[in-house]
Amino acid sequence: MPLLIEPEMLATLLKDEHLVVLDARFSLADPKQGRVMYNQGHIPGALHADLEADLSGLIIPGKTGRHPLPEQAEWQATLRRWGIERHTQVVVYDDGGHAMAARAWWLLRWAGISQAMILHGGMKAWQAGRYPVTTEVSEVAESQGDFTMGHMPTVSAQDLMAQIEAEGTGQRYKLIDARAYERFRGEEETMDSQAGHIPGAICHPFAENLGEDGRFLSADNLREIFTSLVGEDSRPVFYCGSGVTACHNIFAMELAGFSGATLYPGSWSEWITDPRHPVARGQ
């Protein structure tokens, strides 16, 4: 099953009754902007998938990060509301940066939905191709899909602390941070209350998976990048600020032909809720 779908191919599938299209556009700077953009125009038949309302769970101050995973029962209810079954073909898109789409893709795969793809180039590419846009909101019949979660691996803060405390006995996880270098080094922090990174992590900003045209690099280029980052003897664990853009790196690894990458869902914003967790700065 391909991971990316081009606009011209999606345009030929829109009338397929077995296809579900999700519009995951969202702005961290303005959480209402995704709904506004959806209402102003979206791909025909697309359903709105909001990062905070649909693709995240309840925030518990002092315990969770900014975008915790939804509870399993809640995520199943959301999938049913969208008319999704386990074997439904789902296409997700955002504004073109692919970060929000990758979060939705990861959650779909987490629920065992293997036929999930990202629209390459997102809404920008769709509009550039002059494909149809509508303001009409489609009504879908609720499904009776029965989903089990856990089809994508995760680790907890406790898992990572155990590795840090066992320093010198081997690194089970290879931690890779998807944030910008400035945030990783602790030089600036625009989203969270504390700057820095988890000790032992390296930095690979998710934007480096894309070319200057905003499209994903080739599989060969991505394979070279992630082979250099991960090596052969460790288990890659990706995190970011809140568990969203880390999914971009996991998606890019899949494009490169590597499976099994692990997500730390709570990410940095959860890590710093516990003062016992060490913080590193600099390179």
N, C-alpha and C positions, 0 to 999 in steps of 0.2 A: 504494500500500500504506500503510495507516495506521500510525503510529508507536506509538500507544497503544491498548490494548484495555481495556475496562471489565470488572469482574468478572462481570457478568451475561452478557456476550457470551462470555467464556472458559468459563463454566460450560456453555454449550451446545456447546462444541467439544471437551470433554475426551475423548470417545470416538472422536474422529477419529484414525485410525491414522497419519495423516501429520503430526500435531502433536507437537512436542517442547516440554515445559515445563521450564525450568531455575530452580531455587531458588538464588539468589545471595546469600542473607543472610550477613552477615559483620560482625564487630566488630573494628575496628583495636585496640581496647583489650584484647580477648580473642580471639585468632585461632581458638580452638577453639569459640567460641560459635555460629558458623554451623552447624557440624555438629550441635551439641547441639539447636539450634532445629529443624533439619531432622528429627532423630530423634524429637523430641517431637511433631511434626505438620507435615505439608506438604500442598500441593495434590495430589490423587490423580494419580499418574503422573509427578509432577515428579522430576527428577534433581538431585542436589546438585552445584552448581558453586562450588567453593571459590576465593576470590580468590587465595590463595597457592599452592595445589596445582594449580589448573586455569587460572586467568585471569592468571597471571604466570609469568615465566621464572626461571631461576637467578640469584640475586644474587651478584655478584662484588664483594667488598669493595673500596672505593676506585675502582671503575670504573662500576658501575651504580647506579641509584636503588633505592628500596625495593621497587618492583613493576615490574620491567622486563617488556616484552612477552615472551610465550613464543616460543621458537624456532619457526620455521614448521613444521618436521616434527613437533614436539611438539604444536602446536595442531591440526594436521591429525589426529594420532592421537587427541586428545581429542574432536574433533568426530565422528570415526568411532565412538569408544567410546560416544558418546551417540546413535548411530544417525542422525546428521544428514547429509543430502545437500545439495547446493547450492540446491535448490529446496524444501527443507523449511521449513514454517512453524514458527517458534520464538517462544515467549513466555517472557520472563525477568521474574522478580520478586525483590524483596528485602523488607526490613521496612517499606518505605513511603517512605523518603527518596530512592529511585531512584538513588543514587550507584553502588552495586554493580551494579545492573541495567544502568545506562548503560555501565559498563565492559564487561560481557558483551555488550551490544548492539553497542558499537563493535567489539569483537573479531570478532563474527559478521559485521558489515558489512565489516570488514577482509579477511575470508576470502571475500567475494563472496556472502554469504548475504543476499539483499535482503528476504526475508520474515521479518524479525525485529521483534518488538514488545515493549514494556514494559507489564506489568500496572499500570494506573494506580491508585496508592494502595497497591500491593504487598499483602503478606500481611495488613496491618491492614485494608485495604478488603475483602479476601476474607472475613476472619473477621467483619467488621462486617455483611456481607451474609448471614451464616449459611450460607455455602456449605461443601461437605464438606471435611473434613481427614482425613488418614490417616497412620499410621505405617508402612504397608507400603512396601517399596522395590521398584519395578518393575524387571524385567529387560528389557533391550532388545537387539535384534540389532545387532551392529556393522555399520556401513555400509561401503561401498567408495568413499565420496565422495573426489573428487580436487579439492583446493582450491589456489588460488593466492592469496597474500596481497598486500597493497598496494592494495586497493580503497578504502581510506581514506587520505588524505595524511598524511604525518608529516614533521617536520624533526628534525635532529640538533643537538646542542650546537655542532658546528662551523659549521652554517648560521647559528645565532644569533650566534656570535662574529664571523663574517664581517660581519654587519650592524652589530654594535657597533663594530667596528674601522673600518668605512666610514662612520661617523657624519658627517652633513652631505651625503652623496651621495644621500639619499632612503631612506625606510623601506619596505623590501619587505614586512616582516612587522609586523603589529599584535599585540603580545604582550598576552595577557589572562590574569591569574592568578585561579584559582578558589578560593583559600584565603580564610580570614577576614581582615578588614582588619588586625587586630592582628598576625597572622603576616606579612602582606604588608609592613607598615610596619617590621617588625623589632622590635616592642615585646615580643613574646613568641614562643617557639618550643617547642612541645610534642612535636614528632615528630623533628626533625632537629637536627644538631649546630651549625648556623649559622642565624642569623636574617636576614631581609631578602628581597629579590626581585631578579629579573634586571633590569638597567638598561633603561629604556625601557618597561617593562611598566605596565599599569594593572590595577586590581583589580575583579573582578566575582565576589563569592562565589557559589558555585553555589546556595546556599540561597535566593538572591533570585530564582531561577526559579520558586519555589513560592509559593503563597498561604498564608494562615494555616491553611488546612485541610490543608496538606501536599500538595495537588494542583498540577500545573503550571498556571501562569498561562495565559490564553487566547493563541491564536496572535497576535492583534492586540497584546496587551500585550507579548509577547515580541518581536514585530517592532519595536515602538517602542524597547524596551530595547537590542536588538542593533544597530539602525540607529544609535542614538546612540553606542554603544560603538565600533563598527567603522568607521563611515564608508563611503565609496564607493570609495576608491582604494587600499586596502591589503588584504593577505591576512591574515585573522585566524588567529593561532596561540594555542592554549590550552594552559596548563600548570597544575600544582597542586603538591602535595607529592611525589607519586610517580606521577602519570599516571592516577589513578583518577577523582577528582572533576572533572577537566578534561573528561572524557567527558560529564558531566552538562551542561556548557555547550554542547558540540557537539551533543548530543541536543536541547537547548532551541533552538538555532539552527535545527536541522532542523524542529522544530515551528513555528518562526516563518516557515518557507518559504525559508530560506537554506541552500544546500548548499556543500560544498567547504571547510568549516572544517578546519583542520589541527591535529594533536596533536603536542606535544613529549613523547614517551613517557617519557623519563627524568625530566623535570620538575626541581623544585628539589633533590630529594635526589640526583639525578645531577649537576646543575650544580655543586654545592658540593664534589664529590669532586676537582675540579681547581682548585688554588689560583690558576691563571692566569685563571680566570673572575671577572670583576668582580661585586661585590655592591652593591646599592643599598638604602638605608633611608629611611624617611619616606614622604611622599606620592609 
